[in-house]
Amino acid sequence: MKKIHYIAAAALTLAACGKNESDKTVEVQEELPLVVIDVAHSQDVAQSKSYTANVEAENVNNIAPATPNRIKTIAVDAGDRVTKGQILVTLDRANIDQLRINLEQIEREYNRAVQLLEIGGGTQQAVDQLKAQLDAARSQYDNLLENTVLTSPITGVVTARNYDPGDMTGNLPVLTVGQLSPVVKVLIGISENDMALVRKGMPVTVALDAFPDETFEGTVNRIYPTIDTSTRTFMAEVRIANPGERIKPGMFARVGFDMGTKHNVVVPDRAVVKQTGSGNKYVYTYSNGRVAYKKVELGQRLGDSYELISGINDGDTVVIAGQSRLADNVPVQIQL
């Protein structure tokens, strides 16, 4: 940026005349605020955006029975690896035997009814009724049998264990299993202003606090089609390759997007002033001996400068020192 600095100071004298007892004129001198100015210019600015989120497992399964029951054994603990189909939990089977005996009894009665019907000694109605009872009993037995042995539907890692053997199951799952390979994911809220710039398959960079000296590569896997009206953001899912399962759920991630370049105005950081009592930012511009208050929207910080999204035009003269005594439309003197 080319800077114009005016170093010499000048003063303007204002005369205020009045009469004393001897009718003598008294001169009062007032010095105008001194300011240093520079010129805003436009340039191509890389639109790199960074968003933060927590790492999540690719898939998460909560292991729990369909109906409350007492836990007999739990074969794994938090942090253990499990495989698809592995038995994780067994529950009390006290009711299983009774249901099995009942099922076998109904099945025998049904078979006898079928035989009687074949020789003309029974009715179709009796067969149909027993068939309905048999189907209900078998469904009840199979359901209870399934819910006394809980298996893992995926290969992954146990991320939570909420009960011990002997406990009754409740509202929480007995175990939670997360799939950590071949990828993990992060869900991030992105400003709606950038919706047209984010696309599925877009590469991103991921930095993790747990690995400060490494950068990981990710890809935008899914873009949610709705805007959150309270935050004016939309959700995007980013997948990160996770060989060796080094990246764990809950890790803090910073996801970087390269969204191309924009030709925006840039000013020295000293030109930007925060309005007292608010988060608003503003810049004073100089023209014809006076300054004007201009509210601005900041973009990225670029070393000792700021990108401005709005508020200042290319070539505007801006104040970079002396703002403490300024107000809108006041006259000033430039340090030459």
HELIX and SHEET records of a PDB file:
HELIX    1   1 ALA A   94  GLU A  118  1                                  25    
HELIX    2   2 GLN A  124  GLU A  146  1                                  23    
HELIX    3   3 GLU A  192  LEU A  197  5                                   6    
HELIX    4   4 PRO A  243  GLU A  245  5                                   3    
HELIX    5   5 ASP A  269  ALA A  271  5                                   3    
HELIX    6   6 GLN A  323  ARG A  325  5                                   3    
SHEET    1   A 3 THR A 317  ALA A 321  0                                        
SHEET    2   A 3 LEU A  34  VAL A  39 -1                                        
SHEET    3   A 3 GLN A 333  ILE A 334  1                                        
SHEET    1   B 8 ARG A  81  VAL A  82  0                                        
SHEET    2   B 8 GLY A 156  ARG A 161 -1                                        
SHEET    3   B 8 LEU A 175  SER A 191 -1                                        
SHEET    4   B 8 HIS A  41  ILE A  63 -1                                        
SHEET    5   B 8 PHE A 252  PRO A 268 -1                                        
SHEET    6   B 8 PRO A 203  LEU A 208 -1                                        
SHEET    7   B 8 PHE A 211  ILE A 223 -1                                        
SHEET    8   B 8 THR A 233  ALA A 241 -1                                        
SHEET    1   C 9 ARG A  81  VAL A  82  0                                        
SHEET    2   C 9 GLY A 156  ARG A 161 -1                                        
SHEET    3   C 9 LEU A 175  SER A 191 -1                                        
SHEET    4   C 9 HIS A  41  ILE A  63 -1                                        
SHEET    5   C 9 PHE A 252  PRO A 268 -1                                        
SHEET    6   C 9 SER A 305  SER A 310 -1                                        
SHEET    7   C 9 ARG A 290  LEU A 302 -1                                        
SHEET    8   C 9 LYS A 281  SER A 287 -1                                        
SHEET    9   C 9 VAL A 273  LYS A 274 -1                                        
SHEET    1   D 3 ILE A  71  ILE A  74  0                                        
SHEET    2   D 3 ILE A  87  LEU A  91 -1                                        
SHEET    3   D 3 VAL A 149  THR A 151 -1                                        
END                                                                             
